[in-house]
Structures are given as structure tokens and as C-alpha cells.
Amino acid sequence: METQRFMGRGQLIPRLIAQVGNRDFAMNLLKKRGHMDAAGNLTPSGEKRNNMTAGERAFDRAGVTPATHYYDEETNTVKKH
């Protein structure tokens, strides 16, 4: 899977572009979510997410911890132990 190349920190934008298949669409999503401003710069919340790995973002989205769930790289989701 193309997104498997972008699992680490600092790869929020390339991973999202790979996931949605279109750079402009990815940038608009980040702006809609408040992670990017109109000028194309990451906001503080965008910087925070960019400093997370793909797994850390998945745990954050789900609102759970590794103590109760595990990260599935293939689906980019967390699942209950």
C-alpha cells in the first residue's frame, strides 16, 4: 500500500495525499479540519498531528490508548485487544 511509506512523524501531508490521491483535496481537508490555514501553513493543531506517527494519530482519533487497543497498520485503525 502506498501509504505504508508515510508512517512516521512529519509525514501528515504526504500520507494524506497518498490516502486521498489528490494534493488539492488533501490540502482542503486539512484546512477544513483546522490543521492548515488559508496560506497553506500548518496550524498549531496541525503541527501537533504532524509530529505524531500514523499510529499515534489513529489512537488520538479513536480516543483510546495502547493499554486497551492495538494499532492495525493495514487499516490505519485501532482495535480492541
ABEGO torsion letter per residue (X at the ends): XAAAABABBGAAAAAAAAAAGBAAAAAAAAAAAGABBAAGBBBAAAAAAAABBAAAAAAAAAGBBAAABBBBAAAGBBBBX
